[in-house]
Structure formats: C-alpha cells, structure tokens
Amino acid sequence: MEAKRAEVFEENYRLYLSRLAQIDLAARAGMLGGRIEKGAAVISFFDRRYRVTAETITEADGAQAPYDVCVVMARHLLMCPKRLPTEDAWSAYRDFRDAGPLTVFFADAVEGAIAEAFSGRCADLEKACRSLGGSPPLAALSYDVTMQIPALPRIPMLLLFNDKDEEFPPQCSVLFEARAERYLDAESLAILGSQLTQRLKAGA
C-alpha cells in the first residue's frame, strides 16, 4: 500500500512539474509576493521558504519539500490570478466553493485539534502563533487569543480562540480572506489548515 501511494505521489508530482514548465515563474512569483533567485521561484510558506522550479520543489536547504507542501506551492503558482483580487472580508472554510467534502475534516482536524491541543494554554498558543510570524489583527476582537498568521504572502489566516470555562469547552475558528479561493482551491486551503495545526503544535 505504501509503495502504491508513493508511486501515485511521484506521478502527481511530475505532472505538477510539467505544468510549471509551461508558465512564467518569474512573473507569477512576483504577483504572489515571492521572488526569483537563480531561476527558482522563492515563496514563504508559514515559517519557511521554498524554492520552485520546473525540475523540483525544495526547502531552502535543498531538501525535497513534503508532498502536501509541493501540492500547495504548485497549485498556488498555477492558479495565480492576472490581477490581485480585493475581497478582504474574513470567511470560514465552509463558505468556499467546493469545500463541502472537506468541511468536517477542517472542523475536526484543524479547528477542533487546535482547541484540544491548547486547552488551558493560551500563552503557549500565542507564542506558537508568533513563531509563525503571527501578530494581533488591527481590529480588536473579543477572544482569548486572536492572531493573524501569514500562511503565504497573499494568504493570511485569522485564528480565533476561546479557552474552556465552567460552561463551555475550548473553541477555535480559523478563517481566510474571501480572496483566498482566487489563489488556491479548497483542497489546498484545507492543507494550509492542516499545516497550521502541525506547526502550531511543534512551535509550542
């Protein structure tokens, strides 16, 4: 089973690279808030930088990027809009088109997992957010922890967390700007949520 899965991943990876070879990486990297270094599109993804070419997608040190990161980076470049979208209202994941099949995953594996992991640990959650470049949003919101985290240069995420009390369990919401679906499909946005959860736990 693992061998078959690895084979599928490799096939999909090669397909993404072949599509990347057909676009202007330099122009799209600039549009997405990245840059070109020695022929590679360099784009920040949470707390790390990744290099994308038509031959490979790697971390800054040259190591192969994880498959789910490769998917996001490739799709982000391939979906790059011709003009920067302006929709900046915050939206729940479930409100994006084609999110339906993954809404339960996002609620459980992202928002639910963060709420459970950081129950009684508001200070740890805030510290973990800051380790990913997060900061409080400009607008004051009534939550125990409110942090805006740059997943990608054009795609911030807003984390809203209320700790448990005598009446309610801990609750967490993770929002995107409405324009996010112009940059990534629903599956890739779900991957961003999963990556945020993993990195917050690691950062704590």
Steps between C-alpha positions, in 0.01 A plus 500: 500500500777746591687420180185563294435826683858616440462413131182711474666789681799488266275491195300800621819685593642452150172619351516821704859559390408453135226762536735739679739473206233663281457822702704812570622428854661840543186695421279283716740492793502879505122517483474261796741693721802281433815555296738327261841377615728319255207400284284373786180655631552554873183531707455504877267238644431561869844507666702358209599589146460260208664503157298401195631421153376284215733228626441493875332654805734521798557660836755779528777249581429295189310217672194369321186677624225283653241389249213707641719812493591422138130482415430841654802671345431360153129579504564847639725585206273333246188678632666842522241762394582759236398776739517512877150434641362741757245302704632540852208397724581204723326174405463160660643206308153352448398808300743435215383330184575126486582496873207270577679162506772638728299716743482225762874437466574870544270530803646192668863472389573874497271703725413217737859379521631847584230550765586167662876545482498847656226462758623687808805619306416844358853630554648199320262548207588866465872417516459229234312744274775759536760235408321476163509876450157556650387824661175645639270635227436872477136462601444416868298179537356349816686169525759361739749471212468680167789469257548564129753260347654530151465154347616633162586862412154553348305266729478593867303286746312633803496283811230565762523303824295497817625283784279265699303634793243363742232481233672449165786293355784677315404625157711598200416650162746538214395746229631605159449817304230454237761551228685184606300282262631710212851380592437139604236229466307361798726197543809718515337734752425194714869409477583849630279429798670167563844657469400776742390242756821298470725805519318652797539176693868484407552867588349455845 
